[in-house]
């Protein structure tokens, strides 16, 4: 993020998401050393998960978005559709048990 853009980052702290993201970061660091793990993939996944949790992760995600804008837009659209599906499943489950 450079000084020309005024982007505000909204942090949404959630302990489970932080733990998952840090797990992926650790797995990515191990993957940089171990030949059978894809280190870069796990690092990128960890940054993606943590982008709403920490400012440093949001800055790294902004760098990735500047570098590969097409891939980032597809990933974020997949996340949006997955969130909508999970919300729909939750509604159906609540209706099925009589709480919705």
N, C-alpha and C positions, 0 to 999 in steps of 0.2 A: 504494500500500500504506500503510495507516494503522497506528497503534500498537495498535489493537484486535485485529488479526489477526497471528498468528505464523506466517508463511509462510516456509519455508526454500527458498532457491533453490539448485539443484544446477547448477553450471556444467560444461559438457562441451566444453572447448575443442577445436576442429577447424579447422585453417587454411583448408581449402577452404570450409567453411561461413561463416567470418568474411569471406573474400574475396567470396563471393557476396552476403552480406548488406550489406557495405559498397558493393558495386557497385550494389545496388538502392537504397541510401540516396542515393548520388550521382545515380543516374538520377532518383530522386524529387525531389531538389533542382533538377535541371535541368528536370524536368517542371513545377515550380512557376513557372518562368520561360517555358519554351517552350510554345506553344499546342497542339502536336500530341502531347505526352506527358501521361499522367495522373499528375501528381505525387503526389497523395495515395495512389493505389493502390500506387505503387512504394515510397513511404515506409512504408506499412503492411506491405508484403511484406518490406522490409528489416528492420523491427522484428520481424516474425514469425520470420525466419530467424535473427536475432541474439539471440533471447530466451534461448537456452541458452548464449550465449557471453559476454555482458556483463550486469552487474547493472543498468546504466541501461536497457538494452533490456528486461530482465525487468520493471522498474518501469513502463515505458511500456506493455508488453503487459498488465500487471495493470490499468492505467488503461483500456485498450481493452476488456478483459474486463469491467470494471465498467460501462462505458458501453454495450456491445453484447454481453451475455452469450449470446444465442442464436446470433449469427453466430460468436462465438469457439468455442463448443462444437461447431458444425458443422465449422469449419475444423480443429479439433484431432482430431475423429473422422475426417475425411478424411485427415489426416496419418497417423493410426494405421493405417488400412486400407491406405494406400499403402506404408507401411513393411512391413506384413505381406506385401503382394504382391511387393515387391522382394525380401524375404528368401526367399519361395517361388521366385521366378525364379532367385535365386542358387543355391538348393539343387538345382533342376532342372539348371542348367548344370553344377554340380559333379558331379552324378550322370552326366550325359551324357558328360563327359570323363573319368570314372572316378576322381574325387578325393573323392567323398562317399558 
